[in-house]
Each structure stands twice: as C-alpha cells, then as structure tokens.
C-alpha cells in the first residue's frame, strides 16, 4: 500500500517550482512539476511504483509503458515492484522518433500484437504526449486500456482522453499539492 502523503511531500519538496514556464503543451504556467526529480529518486520511485500497482491491482494488464523519456522510470518502478511481488508484467518504451538503425521501431519491448497495455505518464496537462504514445502503440496492434499518471494539472488532459474513449487515473492532482 502506497503512502500518498509522503508522495505529496516529496513532489512539493523536489519537483514543484514557481515562476514563468512554457510547458511541453505550449501552454504558459506559473508553476512547473519536474517529476523526473521524483521518479529518479529511490524513495519517489518506490512510492510511485506502489501507487501505480495499487491502481492496476483489480485489472492488471500484461504491459505498461509510455513515451520516452518521462515514462521510462515510471515503467521501471512498476516493473521492479511487480517483480518483487511476483506479479507477471512487462514494459514497453515508445520512442519520440524511430531509430534510423536496427528495426526502426517506435515501440520497443517484449510485446505481441493484440496485447493490452496501460500507458503511464508523469504529468498530464493536455494529454498530448500520451495521446501520441497511444497512437504509436495502436499502430503496432496493442490495445490501450487506460492511462495512469502521477499528477493531473487539471488542464484538459482528462477530457481529451475521454473524448477518445480512454480513462485517465492519477495518483494526484494539482489540488492535492495545494496549487
């Protein structure tokens, strides 16, 4: 069982910055959440992995993954804890650009066409990054069940997923962080 309050405190301490920022979505913001500072921290990785596994518990897919590079440590945390718990689970990585050598694939990992997948993400604003990951996964025959994220900025991402038939579930929203 994950410690939600500890995750909130860790994100406030390590990831939350105030100022004037341009987000990946192109939107302007007065705060920035650099969740890599939490996903790449041993305590943060454990908290996020535990929280995500709790969200998956009732409907465990065979695969989790998302857009590189933000989703990579989240996927690794979930897989590591699933392995410790002896739960069968595999991961994928969705590339922003295909490799110019080797297979040239956008989606890497031990998957088979037709398998179900849950997309993971650090921070959702408009949902653009995860929607691109979904598009690439579906192009190789994967069936996306839903999207899990650490934090929802409450800026339209949940609605963008719903419009396309996907549910967004998050560990936290910006309200939980007092923003």
VMD Tcl script that builds the backbone (N, CA, C; Angstrom):
set m [mol new atoms 537]
animate dup $m
set s [atomselect $m all]
$s set {name element resname resid chain x y z} {
  {N N UNK 1 A 0.848 -1.189 0.000}
  {CA C UNK 1 A 0.000 0.000 0.000}
  {C C UNK 1 A 0.889 1.247 0.000}
  {N N UNK 2 A 0.593 2.162 -0.896}
  {CA C UNK 2 A 1.491 3.311 -1.008}
  {C C UNK 2 A 1.099 4.444 -0.064}
  {N N UNK 3 A 2.096 5.241 0.286}
  {CA C UNK 3 A 1.943 6.339 1.228}
  {C C UNK 3 A 1.728 7.632 0.434}
  {N N UNK 4 A 0.466 7.978 0.213}
  {CA C UNK 4 A 0.084 9.129 -0.604}
  {C C UNK 4 A 0.658 10.435 -0.059}
  {N N UNK 5 A 0.567 10.620 1.254}
  {CA C UNK 5 A 1.040 11.859 1.862}
  {C C UNK 5 A 2.546 12.033 1.671}
  {N N UNK 6 A 3.297 10.959 1.773}
  {CA C UNK 6 A 4.749 11.038 1.551}
  {C C UNK 6 A 5.054 11.438 0.114}
  {N N UNK 7 A 4.261 10.924 -0.844}
  {CA C UNK 7 A 4.462 11.300 -2.241}
  {C C UNK 7 A 4.159 12.785 -2.439}
  {N N UNK 8 A 3.089 13.272 -1.852}
  {CA C UNK 8 A 2.752 14.698 -1.945}
  {C C UNK 8 A 3.898 15.544 -1.420}
  {N N UNK 9 A 4.412 15.199 -0.253}
  {CA C UNK 9 A 5.512 15.962 0.356}
  {C C UNK 9 A 6.770 15.923 -0.497}
  {N N UNK 10 A 7.076 14.763 -1.062}
  {CA C UNK 10 A 8.263 14.621 -1.901}
  {C C UNK 10 A 8.138 15.453 -3.178}
  {N N UNK 11 A 6.975 15.430 -3.795}
  {CA C UNK 11 A 6.765 16.237 -5.010}
  {C C UNK 11 A 6.857 17.716 -4.680}
  {N N UNK 12 A 6.229 18.146 -3.597}
  {CA C UNK 12 A 6.320 19.562 -3.196}
  {C C UNK 12 A 7.770 19.982 -2.971}
  {N N UNK 13 A 8.526 19.123 -2.322}
  {CA C UNK 13 A 9.909 19.449 -1.963}
  {C C UNK 13 A 10.852 19.393 -3.160}
  {N N UNK 14 A 10.727 18.361 -4.011}
  {CA C UNK 14 A 11.717 18.138 -5.052}
  {C C UNK 14 A 11.293 18.553 -6.458}
  {N N UNK 15 A 10.004 18.529 -6.759}
  {CA C UNK 15 A 9.584 18.707 -8.157}
  {C C UNK 15 A 8.870 20.022 -8.458}
  {N N UNK 16 A 8.290 20.649 -7.461}
  {CA C UNK 16 A 7.458 21.832 -7.690}
  {C C UNK 16 A 8.298 23.109 -7.683}
  {N N UNK 17 A 8.178 23.868 -8.781}
  {CA C UNK 17 A 8.887 25.143 -8.912}
  {C C UNK 17 A 7.889 26.216 -9.330}
  {N N UNK 18 A 8.087 27.409 -8.829}
  {CA C UNK 18 A 7.228 28.534 -9.202}
  {C C UNK 18 A 8.016 29.527 -10.036}
  {N N UNK 19 A 7.335 30.165 -10.992}
  {CA C UNK 19 A 7.958 31.119 -11.901}
  {C C UNK 19 A 7.114 31.221 -13.153}
  {N N UNK 20 A 7.746 31.564 -14.267}
  {CA C UNK 20 A 7.056 31.629 -15.549}
  {C C UNK 20 A 7.648 30.564 -16.455}
  {N N UNK 21 A 6.802 29.623 -16.888}
  {CA C UNK 21 A 7.268 28.481 -17.649}
  {C C UNK 21 A 6.410 28.272 -18.895}
  {N N UNK 22 A 7.031 27.693 -19.925}
  {CA C UNK 22 A 6.309 27.204 -21.087}
  {C C UNK 22 A 6.350 25.689 -21.004}
  {N N UNK 23 A 5.186 25.062 -20.990}
  {CA C UNK 23 A 5.083 23.614 -20.846}
  {C C UNK 23 A 5.247 22.921 -22.194}
  {N N UNK 24 A 5.423 21.607 -22.171}
  {CA C UNK 24 A 5.560 20.823 -23.404}
  {C C UNK 24 A 4.356 21.014 -24.319}
  {N N UNK 25 A 3.196 21.279 -23.716}
  {CA C UNK 25 A 1.965 21.501 -24.486}
  {C C UNK 25 A 1.962 22.854 -25.188}
  {N N UNK 26 A 2.931 23.716 -24.811}
  {CA C UNK 26 A 2.962 25.074 -25.345}
  {C C UNK 26 A 2.251 26.068 -24.442}
  {N N UNK 27 A 1.513 25.568 -23.456}
  {CA C UNK 27 A 0.801 26.444 -22.521}
  {C C UNK 27 A 1.790 27.146 -21.602}
  {N N UNK 28 A 1.419 28.343 -21.174}
  {CA C UNK 28 A 2.205 29.096 -20.194}
  {C C UNK 28 A 1.704 28.732 -18.806}
  {N N UNK 29 A 2.609 28.715 -17.836}
  {CA C UNK 29 A 2.230 28.339 -16.475}
  {C C UNK 29 A 3.077 29.092 -15.462}
  {N N UNK 30 A 2.519 29.251 -14.277}
  {CA C UNK 30 A 3.235 29.904 -13.177}
  {C C UNK 30 A 3.898 28.891 -12.250}
  {N N UNK 31 A 3.719 27.610 -12.555}
  {CA C UNK 31 A 4.420 26.574 -11.790}
  {C C UNK 31 A 4.800 25.433 -12.730}
  {N N UNK 32 A 5.829 24.711 -12.342}
  {CA C UNK 32 A 6.338 23.599 -13.141}
  {C C UNK 32 A 6.536 22.405 -12.225}
  {N N UNK 33 A 6.167 21.240 -12.710}
  {CA C UNK 33 A 6.367 19.999 -11.970}
  {C C UNK 33 A 7.400 19.162 -12.713}
  {N N UNK 34 A 8.612 19.127 -12.194}
  {CA C UNK 34 A 9.670 18.326 -12.792}
  {C C UNK 34 A 9.697 16.985 -12.065}
  {N N UNK 35 A 8.772 16.120 -12.437}
  {CA C UNK 35 A 8.620 14.838 -11.738}
  {C C UNK 35 A 9.782 13.888 -11.942}
  {N N UNK 36 A 10.674 14.182 -12.885}
  {CA C UNK 36 A 11.876 13.341 -13.014}
  {C C UNK 36 A 12.695 13.389 -11.724}
  {N N UNK 37 A 12.610 14.509 -11.009}
  {CA C UNK 37 A 13.334 14.624 -9.742}
  {C C UNK 37 A 12.748 13.690 -8.680}
  {N N UNK 38 A 11.548 13.208 -8.914}
  {CA C UNK 38 A 10.902 12.255 -8.002}
  {C C UNK 38 A 10.982 10.838 -8.556}
  {N N UNK 39 A 10.737 10.675 -9.855}
  {CA C UNK 39 A 10.768 9.321 -10.436}
  {C C UNK 39 A 12.178 8.747 -10.449}
  {N N UNK 40 A 13.186 9.615 -10.424}
  {CA C UNK 40 A 14.578 9.167 -10.421}
  {C C UNK 40 A 15.202 9.213 -9.026}
  {N N UNK 41 A 14.373 9.270 -8.017}
  {CA C UNK 41 A 14.774 9.224 -6.610}
  {C C UNK 41 A 14.298 7.879 -6.056}
  {N N UNK 42 A 15.122 7.185 -5.290}
  {CA C UNK 42 A 14.770 5.843 -4.807}
  {C C UNK 42 A 13.448 5.835 -4.049}
  {N N UNK 43 A 13.254 6.771 -3.141}
  {CA C UNK 43 A 12.006 6.822 -2.370}
  {C C UNK 43 A 10.833 7.165 -3.286}
  {N N UNK 44 A 11.027 8.132 -4.174}
  {CA C UNK 44 A 9.968 8.518 -5.110}
  {C C UNK 44 A 9.593 7.385 -6.042}
  {N N UNK 45 A 10.593 6.672 -6.551}
  {CA C UNK 45 A 10.331 5.543 -7.446}
  {C C UNK 45 A 9.494 4.482 -6.737}
  {N N UNK 46 A 9.825 4.211 -5.474}
  {CA C UNK 46 A 9.064 3.215 -4.711}
  {C C UNK 46 A 7.634 3.670 -4.498}
  {N N UNK 47 A 7.449 4.920 -4.088}
  {CA C UNK 47 A 6.100 5.439 -3.837}
  {C C UNK 47 A 5.246 5.417 -5.105}
  {N N UNK 48 A 5.839 5.831 -6.207}
  {CA C UNK 48 A 5.105 5.866 -7.474}
  {C C UNK 48 A 4.804 4.448 -7.954}
  {N N UNK 49 A 5.786 3.573 -7.880}
  {CA C UNK 49 A 5.566 2.181 -8.275}
  {C C UNK 49 A 4.468 1.530 -7.455}
  {N N UNK 50 A 4.487 1.752 -6.136}
  {CA C UNK 50 A 3.451 1.189 -5.261}
  {C C UNK 50 A 2.076 1.765 -5.595}
  {N N UNK 51 A 2.027 3.081 -5.785}
  {CA C UNK 51 A 0.753 3.720 -6.101}
  {C C UNK 51 A 0.175 3.244 -7.423}
  {N N UNK 52 A 1.029 3.146 -8.432}
  {CA C UNK 52 A 0.565 2.697 -9.746}
  {C C UNK 52 A 0.123 1.234 -9.691}
  {N N UNK 53 A 0.888 0.386 -8.997}
  {CA C UNK 53 A 0.480 -1.017 -8.876}
  {C C UNK 53 A -0.849 -1.143 -8.136}
  {N N UNK 54 A -1.062 -0.302 -7.124}
  {CA C UNK 54 A -2.357 -0.308 -6.427}
  {C C UNK 54 A -3.486 0.043 -7.392}
  {N N UNK 55 A -3.253 1.028 -8.272}
  {CA C UNK 55 A -4.276 1.424 -9.248}
  {C C UNK 55 A -4.540 0.321 -10.269}
  {N N UNK 56 A -3.530 -0.486 -10.548}
  {CA C UNK 56 A -3.663 -1.565 -11.526}
  {C C UNK 56 A -4.200 -2.864 -10.926}
  {N N UNK 57 A -4.185 -2.972 -9.612}
  {CA C UNK 57 A -4.417 -4.243 -8.915}
  {C C UNK 57 A -5.655 -5.003 -9.364}
  {N N UNK 58 A -6.768 -4.332 -9.557}
  {CA C UNK 58 A -8.014 -5.019 -9.892}
  {C C UNK 58 A -8.132 -5.407 -11.361}
  {N N UNK 59 A -7.266 -4.846 -12.204}
  {CA C UNK 59 A -7.351 -5.113 -13.639}
  {C C UNK 59 A -5.946 -5.043 -14.250}
  {N N UNK 60 A -5.071 -5.934 -13.793}
  {CA C UNK 60 A -3.663 -5.922 -14.202}
  {C C UNK 60 A -3.517 -6.265 -15.685}
  {N N UNK 61 A -2.911 -5.360 -16.453}
  {CA C UNK 61 A -2.660 -5.650 -17.861}
  {C C UNK 61 A -1.375 -6.472 -17.988}
  {N N UNK 62 A -1.096 -7.002 -19.162}
  {CA C UNK 62 A 0.189 -7.675 -19.341}
  {C C UNK 62 A 1.339 -6.696 -19.566}
  {N N UNK 63 A 0.998 -5.443 -19.974}
  {CA C UNK 63 A 2.017 -4.461 -20.340}
  {C C UNK 63 A 1.741 -3.081 -19.759}
  {N N UNK 64 A 2.827 -2.364 -19.414}
  {CA C UNK 64 A 2.755 -0.946 -19.062}
  {C C UNK 64 A 3.879 -0.232 -19.794}
  {N N UNK 65 A 3.699 1.036 -20.043}
  {CA C UNK 65 A 4.753 1.824 -20.671}
  {C C UNK 65 A 4.207 3.120 -21.206}
  {N N UNK 66 A 5.088 3.924 -21.761}
  {CA C UNK 66 A 4.667 5.211 -22.292}
  {C C UNK 66 A 5.789 5.877 -23.060}
  {N N UNK 67 A 5.592 7.167 -23.277}
  {CA C UNK 67 A 6.502 7.945 -24.109}
  {C C UNK 67 A 7.831 8.190 -23.394}
  {N N UNK 68 A 8.916 7.882 -24.110}
  {CA C UNK 68 A 10.253 8.177 -23.588}
  {C C UNK 68 A 10.392 9.701 -23.513}
  {N N UNK 69 A 10.949 10.204 -22.579}
  {CA C UNK 69 A 11.779 9.675 -21.531}
  {C C UNK 69 A 11.050 9.747 -20.182}
  {N N UNK 70 A 9.991 10.536 -20.129}
  {CA C UNK 70 A 9.265 10.722 -18.872}
  {C C UNK 70 A 8.668 9.456 -18.297}
  {N N UNK 71 A 8.155 8.570 -19.157}
  {CA C UNK 71 A 7.509 7.354 -18.674}
  {C C UNK 71 A 8.498 6.250 -18.317}
  {N N UNK 72 A 9.727 6.340 -18.796}
  {CA C UNK 72 A 10.684 5.248 -18.603}
  {C C UNK 72 A 10.944 4.900 -17.133}
  {N N UNK 73 A 11.265 5.874 -16.262}
  {CA C UNK 73 A 11.489 5.486 -14.865}
  {C C UNK 73 A 10.215 5.024 -14.160}
  {N N UNK 74 A 9.061 5.506 -14.597}
  {CA C UNK 74 A 7.791 5.057 -14.018}
  {C C UNK 74 A 7.574 3.585 -14.369}
  {N N UNK 75 A 7.778 3.264 -15.643}
  {CA C UNK 75 A 7.650 1.880 -16.097}
  {C C UNK 75 A 8.610 0.984 -15.318}
  {N N UNK 76 A 9.856 1.428 -15.169}
  {CA C UNK 76 A 10.852 0.632 -14.445}
  {C C UNK 76 A 10.446 0.419 -12.985}
  {N N UNK 77 A 9.906 1.439 -12.350}
  {CA C UNK 77 A 9.472 1.309 -10.948}
  {C C UNK 77 A 8.346 0.294 -10.814}
  {N N UNK 78 A 7.372 0.399 -11.707}
  {CA C UNK 78 A 6.233 -0.526 -11.669}
  {C C UNK 78 A 6.710 -1.960 -11.912}
  {N N UNK 79 A 7.567 -2.147 -12.914}
  {CA C UNK 79 A 8.058 -3.486 -13.232}
  {C C UNK 79 A 8.881 -4.075 -12.091}
  {N N UNK 80 A 9.720 -3.258 -11.482}
  {CA C UNK 80 A 10.559 -3.741 -10.386}
  {C C UNK 80 A 9.708 -4.214 -9.217}
  {N N UNK 81 A 8.738 -3.400 -8.821}
  {CA C UNK 81 A 7.876 -3.797 -7.699}
  {C C UNK 81 A 6.993 -4.987 -8.057}
  {N N UNK 82 A 6.519 -5.045 -9.292}
  {CA C UNK 82 A 5.731 -6.212 -9.717}
  {C C UNK 82 A 6.588 -7.472 -9.626}
  {N N UNK 83 A 7.852 -7.361 -10.020}
  {CA C UNK 83 A 8.757 -8.495 -9.932}
  {C C UNK 83 A 8.984 -8.947 -8.497}
  {N N UNK 84 A 9.153 -7.988 -7.599}
  {CA C UNK 84 A 9.323 -8.306 -6.181}
  {C C UNK 84 A 8.083 -9.015 -5.646}
  {N N UNK 85 A 6.925 -8.582 -6.117}
  {CA C UNK 85 A 5.647 -9.176 -5.672}
  {C C UNK 85 A 5.275 -10.433 -6.473}
  {N N UNK 86 A 6.156 -10.820 -7.387}
  {CA C UNK 86 A 5.930 -11.986 -8.252}
  {C C UNK 86 A 4.649 -11.869 -9.081}
  {N N UNK 87 A 4.397 -10.647 -9.564}
  {CA C UNK 87 A 3.266 -10.388 -10.451}
  {C C UNK 87 A 3.791 -10.334 -11.885}
  {N N UNK 88 A 3.176 -11.063 -12.796}
  {CA C UNK 88 A 3.653 -11.037 -14.179}
  {C C UNK 88 A 3.312 -9.699 -14.844}
  {N N UNK 89 A 4.323 -9.023 -15.357}
  {CA C UNK 89 A 4.120 -7.731 -16.001}
  {C C UNK 89 A 5.357 -7.439 -16.856}
  {N N UNK 90 A 5.123 -6.854 -18.031}
  {CA C UNK 90 A 6.208 -6.463 -18.929}
  {C C UNK 90 A 6.036 -4.995 -19.289}
  {N N UNK 91 A 7.104 -4.402 -19.804}
  {CA C UNK 91 A 7.045 -2.997 -20.157}
  {C C UNK 91 A 7.415 -2.727 -21.601}
  {N N UNK 92 A 6.987 -1.560 -22.058}
  {CA C UNK 92 A 7.360 -1.078 -23.388}
  {C C UNK 92 A 7.844 0.362 -23.265}
  {N N UNK 93 A 8.575 0.784 -24.260}
  {CA C UNK 93 A 9.026 2.179 -24.381}
  {C C UNK 93 A 8.554 2.674 -25.741}
  {N N UNK 94 A 7.942 3.844 -25.756}
  {CA C UNK 94 A 7.516 4.459 -27.015}
  {C C UNK 94 A 8.505 5.576 -27.329}
  {N N UNK 95 A 9.142 5.465 -28.467}
  {CA C UNK 95 A 10.132 6.469 -28.878}
  {C C UNK 95 A 9.454 7.711 -29.451}
  {N N UNK 96 A 10.083 8.856 -29.225}
  {CA C UNK 96 A 9.585 10.085 -29.846}
  {C C UNK 96 A 9.877 10.073 -31.337}
  {N N UNK 97 A 11.017 9.466 -31.703}
  {CA C UNK 97 A 11.396 9.310 -33.109}
  {C C UNK 97 A 11.883 7.889 -33.301}
  {N N UNK 98 A 11.599 7.320 -34.451}
  {CA C UNK 98 A 12.064 5.958 -34.699}
  {C C UNK 98 A 13.574 5.959 -34.876}
  {N N UNK 99 A 14.182 4.821 -34.554}
  {CA C UNK 99 A 15.621 4.676 -34.746}
  {C C UNK 99 A 15.915 4.665 -36.241}
  {N N UNK 100 A 17.056 5.213 -36.598}
  {CA C UNK 100 A 17.462 5.186 -38.003}
  {C C UNK 100 A 18.279 3.943 -38.307}
  {N N UNK 101 A 18.505 3.109 -37.299}
  {CA C UNK 101 A 19.241 1.860 -37.490}
  {C C UNK 101 A 18.434 0.723 -36.860}
  {N N UNK 102 A 18.903 -0.480 -37.046}
  {CA C UNK 102 A 18.197 -1.632 -36.471}
  {C C UNK 102 A 16.817 -1.792 -37.084}
  {N N UNK 103 A 15.817 -1.988 -36.243}
  {CA C UNK 103 A 14.457 -2.238 -36.733}
  {C C UNK 103 A 13.694 -0.966 -37.074}
  {N N UNK 104 A 14.159 0.183 -36.577}
  {CA C UNK 104 A 13.489 1.448 -36.863}
  {C C UNK 104 A 12.125 1.569 -36.228}
  {N N UNK 105 A 11.892 0.861 -35.129}
  {CA C UNK 105 A 10.572 0.858 -34.493}
  {C C UNK 105 A 10.356 2.059 -33.578}
  {N N UNK 106 A 9.072 2.426 -33.436}
  {CA C UNK 106 A 8.664 3.427 -32.461}
  {C C UNK 106 A 8.402 2.796 -31.099}
  {N N UNK 107 A 7.964 1.531 -31.080}
  {CA C UNK 107 A 7.604 0.860 -29.832}
  {C C UNK 107 A 8.578 -0.285 -29.600}
  {N N UNK 108 A 9.252 -0.249 -28.446}
  {CA C UNK 108 A 10.250 -1.260 -28.096}
  {C C UNK 108 A 9.779 -2.050 -26.885}
  {N N UNK 109 A 10.142 -3.319 -26.859}
  {CA C UNK 109 A 9.844 -4.136 -25.694}
  {C C UNK 109 A 9.286 -5.492 -26.062}
  {N N UNK 110 A 9.095 -6.334 -25.051}
  {CA C UNK 110 A 8.603 -7.706 -25.265}
  {C C UNK 110 A 7.081 -7.769 -25.338}
  {N N UNK 111 A 6.528 -7.415 -26.483}
  {CA C UNK 111 A 5.076 -7.408 -26.647}
  {C C UNK 111 A 4.685 -8.160 -27.906}
  {N N UNK 112 A 3.417 -8.537 -27.937}
  {CA C UNK 112 A 2.831 -9.164 -29.119}
  {C C UNK 112 A 1.622 -8.335 -29.543}
  {N N UNK 113 A 1.411 -8.202 -30.818}
  {CA C UNK 113 A 0.231 -7.511 -31.329}
  {C C UNK 113 A -1.022 -8.129 -30.710}
  {N N UNK 114 A -1.950 -7.280 -30.309}
  {CA C UNK 114 A -3.196 -7.748 -29.704}
  {C C UNK 114 A -3.201 -7.695 -28.183}
  {N N UNK 115 A -2.038 -7.516 -27.566}
  {CA C UNK 115 A -1.987 -7.468 -26.102}
  {C C UNK 115 A -2.499 -6.129 -25.575}
  {N N UNK 116 A -2.991 -6.174 -24.333}
  {CA C UNK 116 A -3.481 -4.964 -23.673}
  {C C UNK 116 A -2.339 -4.248 -22.954}
  {N N UNK 117 A -2.488 -2.932 -22.889}
  {CA C UNK 117 A -1.446 -2.057 -22.356}
  {C C UNK 117 A -2.078 -0.931 -21.563}
  {N N UNK 118 A -1.416 -0.523 -20.485}
  {CA C UNK 118 A -1.768 0.699 -19.783}
  {C C UNK 118 A -0.624 1.686 -19.996}
  {N N UNK 119 A -0.958 2.861 -20.492}
  {CA C UNK 119 A 0.019 3.927 -20.716}
  {C C UNK 119 A 0.287 4.623 -19.382}
  {N N UNK 120 A 1.567 4.900 -19.084}
  {CA C UNK 120 A 1.928 5.637 -17.876}
  {C C UNK 120 A 2.580 6.954 -18.264}
  {N N UNK 121 A 2.391 7.938 -17.400}
  {CA C UNK 121 A 2.845 9.305 -17.670}
  {C C UNK 121 A 3.190 9.972 -16.347}
  {N N UNK 122 A 4.086 10.958 -16.379}
  {CA C UNK 122 A 4.393 11.667 -15.147}
  {C C UNK 122 A 3.366 12.773 -14.884}
  {N N UNK 123 A 3.322 13.772 -15.729}
  {CA C UNK 123 A 2.401 14.896 -15.537}
  {C C UNK 123 A 1.527 15.039 -16.783}
  {N N UNK 124 A 0.216 15.132 -16.581}
  {CA C UNK 124 A -0.716 15.331 -17.691}
  {C C UNK 124 A -1.203 16.768 -17.680}
  {N N UNK 125 A -1.035 17.444 -18.812}
  {CA C UNK 125 A -1.590 18.788 -18.987}
  {C C UNK 125 A -2.728 18.664 -20.003}
  {N N UNK 126 A -2.378 18.595 -21.288}
  {CA C UNK 126 A -3.400 18.435 -22.331}
  {C C UNK 126 A -3.553 16.981 -22.767}
  {N N UNK 127 A -2.594 16.139 -22.377}
  {CA C UNK 127 A -2.627 14.733 -22.762}
  {C C UNK 127 A -1.906 14.439 -24.061}
  {N N UNK 128 A -1.320 15.457 -24.684}
  {CA C UNK 128 A -0.708 15.299 -25.999}
  {C C UNK 128 A 0.347 14.211 -26.090}
  {N N UNK 129 A 1.246 14.136 -25.125}
  {CA C UNK 129 A 2.321 13.150 -25.154}
  {C C UNK 129 A 1.767 11.729 -25.078}
  {N N UNK 130 A 0.842 11.502 -24.160}
  {CA C UNK 130 A 0.264 10.158 -24.026}
  {C C UNK 130 A -0.622 9.808 -25.214}
  {N N UNK 131 A -1.310 10.780 -25.781}
  {CA C UNK 131 A -2.125 10.504 -26.968}
  {C C UNK 131 A -1.243 10.081 -28.139}
  {N N UNK 132 A -0.062 10.679 -28.256}
  {CA C UNK 132 A 0.894 10.279 -29.297}
  {C C UNK 132 A 1.397 8.864 -29.012}
  {N N UNK 133 A 1.659 8.553 -27.735}
  {CA C UNK 133 A 2.092 7.196 -27.364}
  {C C UNK 133 A 0.993 6.186 -27.694}
  {N N UNK 134 A -0.253 6.535 -27.394}
  {CA C UNK 134 A -1.385 5.648 -27.699}
  {C C UNK 134 A -1.449 5.378 -29.198}
  {N N UNK 135 A -1.321 6.429 -29.988}
  {CA C UNK 135 A -1.377 6.301 -31.449}
  {C C UNK 135 A -0.300 5.335 -31.948}
  {N N UNK 136 A 0.900 5.471 -31.422}
  {CA C UNK 136 A 2.004 4.606 -31.865}
  {C C UNK 136 A 1.815 3.167 -31.399}
  {N N UNK 137 A 1.294 2.997 -30.195}
  {CA C UNK 137 A 1.045 1.638 -29.683}
  {C C UNK 137 A -0.064 0.947 -30.472}
  {N N UNK 138 A -1.118 1.670 -30.762}
  {CA C UNK 138 A -2.212 1.082 -31.531}
  {C C UNK 138 A -1.774 0.753 -32.959}
  {N N UNK 139 A -0.831 1.521 -33.487}
  {CA C UNK 139 A -0.328 1.263 -34.839}
  {C C UNK 139 A 0.401 -0.079 -34.940}
  {N N UNK 140 A 0.915 -0.581 -33.797}
  {CA C UNK 140 A 1.584 -1.896 -33.803}
  {C C UNK 140 A 0.677 -2.979 -33.237}
  {N N UNK 141 A -0.610 -2.656 -33.082}
  {CA C UNK 141 A -1.588 -3.663 -32.688}
  {C C UNK 141 A -1.849 -3.804 -31.199}
  {N N UNK 142 A -1.268 -2.946 -30.384}
  {CA C UNK 142 A -1.536 -3.008 -28.945}
  {C C UNK 142 A -2.896 -2.379 -28.649}
  {N N UNK 143 A -3.552 -2.864 -27.598}
  {CA C UNK 143 A -4.869 -2.361 -27.197}
  {C C UNK 143 A -4.718 -1.589 -25.896}
  {N N UNK 144 A -4.836 -0.275 -25.977}
  {CA C UNK 144 A -4.662 0.579 -24.806}
  {C C UNK 144 A -5.930 0.556 -23.964}
  {N N UNK 145 A -5.779 0.185 -22.701}
  {CA C UNK 145 A -6.912 0.091 -21.779}
  {C C UNK 145 A -7.216 1.431 -21.112}
  {N N UNK 146 A -6.177 2.113 -20.655}
  {CA C UNK 146 A -6.344 3.394 -19.975}
  {C C UNK 146 A -4.990 4.045 -19.780}
  {N N UNK 147 A -5.009 5.224 -19.154}
  {CA C UNK 147 A -3.793 5.989 -18.899}
  {C C UNK 147 A -3.687 6.223 -17.393}
  {N N UNK 148 A -2.484 6.003 -16.850}
  {CA C UNK 148 A -2.189 6.303 -15.448}
  {C C UNK 148 A -1.131 7.392 -15.416}
  {N N UNK 149 A -1.311 8.361 -14.523}
  {CA C UNK 149 A -0.315 9.422 -14.390}
  {C C UNK 149 A -0.065 9.714 -12.918}
  {N N UNK 150 A 1.056 10.350 -12.669}
  {CA C UNK 150 A 1.368 10.758 -11.298}
  {C C UNK 150 A 0.497 11.949 -10.934}
  {N N UNK 151 A 0.535 13.008 -11.764}
  {CA C UNK 151 A -0.192 14.246 -11.453}
  {C C UNK 151 A -0.986 14.729 -12.661}
  {N N UNK 152 A -2.227 15.110 -12.418}
  {CA C UNK 152 A -3.065 15.775 -13.425}
  {C C UNK 152 A -3.059 17.262 -13.114}
  {N N UNK 153 A -2.628 18.078 -14.073}
  {CA C UNK 153 A -2.613 19.539 -13.896}
  {C C UNK 153 A -4.022 20.135 -14.017}
  {N N UNK 154 A -4.996 19.294 -14.330}
  {CA C UNK 154 A -6.393 19.744 -14.487}
  {C C UNK 154 A -6.503 20.814 -15.570}
  {N N UNK 155 A -5.839 20.551 -16.695}
  {CA C UNK 155 A -5.812 21.499 -17.812}
  {C C UNK 155 A -6.365 20.918 -19.098}
  {N N UNK 156 A -7.286 19.955 -18.988}
  {CA C UNK 156 A -7.943 19.424 -20.166}
  {C C UNK 156 A -7.499 18.039 -20.599}
  {N N UNK 157 A -6.477 17.493 -19.995}
  {CA C UNK 157 A -5.995 16.166 -20.384}
  {C C UNK 157 A -7.021 15.073 -20.178}
  {N N UNK 158 A -7.654 15.071 -19.022}
  {CA C UNK 158 A -8.646 14.035 -18.714}
  {C C UNK 158 A -9.770 14.052 -19.747}
  {N N UNK 159 A -10.212 15.242 -20.125}
  {CA C UNK 159 A -11.277 15.390 -21.111}
  {C C UNK 159 A -10.814 14.950 -22.504}
  {N N UNK 160 A -9.544 15.261 -22.839}
  {CA C UNK 160 A -9.011 14.854 -24.142}
  {C C UNK 160 A -8.961 13.328 -24.253}
  {N N UNK 161 A -8.591 12.658 -23.161}
  {CA C UNK 161 A -8.593 11.197 -23.171}
  {C C UNK 161 A -10.019 10.668 -23.286}
  {N N UNK 162 A -10.926 11.237 -22.514}
  {CA C UNK 162 A -12.325 10.780 -22.522}
  {C C UNK 162 A -12.940 10.914 -23.919}
  {N N UNK 163 A -12.624 11.998 -24.620}
  {CA C UNK 163 A -13.138 12.200 -25.978}
  {C C UNK 163 A -12.727 11.079 -26.917}
  {N N UNK 164 A -11.594 10.466 -26.619}
  {CA C UNK 164 A -11.085 9.375 -27.469}
  {C C UNK 164 A -11.359 8.000 -26.866}
  {N N UNK 165 A -12.111 7.983 -25.771}
  {CA C UNK 165 A -12.522 6.712 -25.181}
  {C C UNK 165 A -11.573 6.115 -24.161}
  {N N UNK 166 A -10.662 6.914 -23.614}
  {CA C UNK 166 A -9.709 6.422 -22.626}
  {C C UNK 166 A -9.952 7.079 -21.271}
  {N N UNK 167 A -9.809 6.285 -20.235}
  {CA C UNK 167 A -9.934 6.793 -18.871}
  {C C UNK 167 A -8.562 7.222 -18.368}
  {N N UNK 168 A -8.496 8.367 -17.703}
  {CA C UNK 168 A -7.282 8.825 -17.037}
  {C C UNK 168 A -7.467 8.640 -15.539}
  {N N UNK 169 A -6.527 7.941 -14.919}
  {CA C UNK 169 A -6.499 7.777 -13.472}
  {C C UNK 169 A -5.170 8.322 -12.989}
  {N N UNK 170 A -5.196 9.124 -11.928}
  {CA C UNK 170 A -3.950 9.706 -11.432}
  {C C UNK 170 A -3.775 9.446 -9.943}
  {N N UNK 171 A -2.521 9.467 -9.520}
  {CA C UNK 171 A -2.225 9.368 -8.097}
  {C C UNK 171 A -2.605 10.664 -7.391}
  {N N UNK 172 A -2.399 11.808 -8.089}
  {CA C UNK 172 A -2.644 13.121 -7.506}
  {C C UNK 172 A -3.129 14.094 -8.580}
  {N N UNK 173 A -3.701 15.192 -8.109}
  {CA C UNK 173 A -3.960 16.343 -8.975}
  {C C UNK 173 A -3.244 17.539 -8.354}
  {N N UNK 174 A -3.221 18.633 -9.086}
  {CA C UNK 174 A -2.564 19.822 -8.535}
  {C C UNK 174 A -3.258 20.318 -7.268}
  {N N UNK 175 A -4.541 20.009 -7.120}
  {CA C UNK 175 A -5.260 20.373 -5.893}
  {C C UNK 175 A -4.658 19.672 -4.679}
  {N N UNK 176 A -4.235 18.403 -4.861}
  {CA C UNK 176 A -3.614 17.665 -3.772}
  {C C UNK 176 A -2.303 18.301 -3.337}
  {N N UNK 177 A -1.665 19.021 -4.263}
  {CA C UNK 177 A -0.395 19.678 -3.980}
  {C C UNK 177 A -0.589 21.087 -3.443}
  {N N UNK 178 A -1.851 21.494 -3.294}
  {CA C UNK 178 A -2.147 22.825 -2.762}
  {C C UNK 178 A -1.994 23.941 -3.769}
  {N N UNK 179 A -2.084 23.604 -5.052}
  {CA C UNK 179 A -1.936 24.631 -6.111}
  {C C UNK 179 A -3.313 25.004 -6.634}
}
mol reanalyze $m
mol bondsrecalc $m
mol representation Tube
mol addrep $m
